[in-house]
Amino acid sequence: MTEGAEPYVHPSAIVEPGAELGAGVRIWHFCHVLAGARIGAGSMLGQGCFVGARARVGEGVRVQNGVSLYDGVELGDQVFVGPNAVFTNVKYPRAFVSRKSEFGSIRVGRGATVGANATLLPGIELGEYAFVAAGAVVTREVAPYGLVRGVPARPVGWVSRAGERLRFDAGGATCPRTGERYRLAGDGIALVTVS
């Protein structure tokens, strides 16, 4: 993709006037992007995605097939969202009760991963580079670099910026892919050296 390239919108997709698409955005088959939505440069929406009017998508984001980003969803730069992940925005939905004034937000930090078929409840935040395993149901905040899995999702470890599982020995760990070093810090971890 070339910097400054025009966005690509597949002919079967609907992008309403007033939606903001950054340079090099790619929107594939049967997507619907509402007026007011913002999608950052270099991001991609796979087949059958929906983006609400008050949803925000950062730069370099990859949203795989079948994902709906409703009002209140904010994806930071370089987030990965697996196929059919679910972002909810109402805690107690009823078809016959209007709850539009109660929409909750979901914020996903830079570089985080949301695995295929994961479900995120409203009012939570995923820290930068957090990793939600496929099929997990996230009901509370996930720490930066935190790895969660299960129903409901529980913390099971830490990952590097490259998404590799970190193994701590004497308070330190090395990313097997990049060589970056991490250390335990309070209730979380900290990046010590950058490759």
Secondary structure, DSSP 4 states (H G I P E B T S, - for coil): --TTPPPEE-TT-EE-TT-EE-TT-EE-TT-EE-TT-EE-TT-EE-TT-EE-TT-EE-TT-EE-TT-EE-TTEEE-TT-EE-TT-EE---SS-BTTB--GGGPPPEEE-TT-EE-TT-EE-TTEEEPTT-EEPTT-EE-S-B-TTEEEETTTTEEEEEB-TTSPBP--BTTEEE-TTT--EEEEETTEEEEEE--
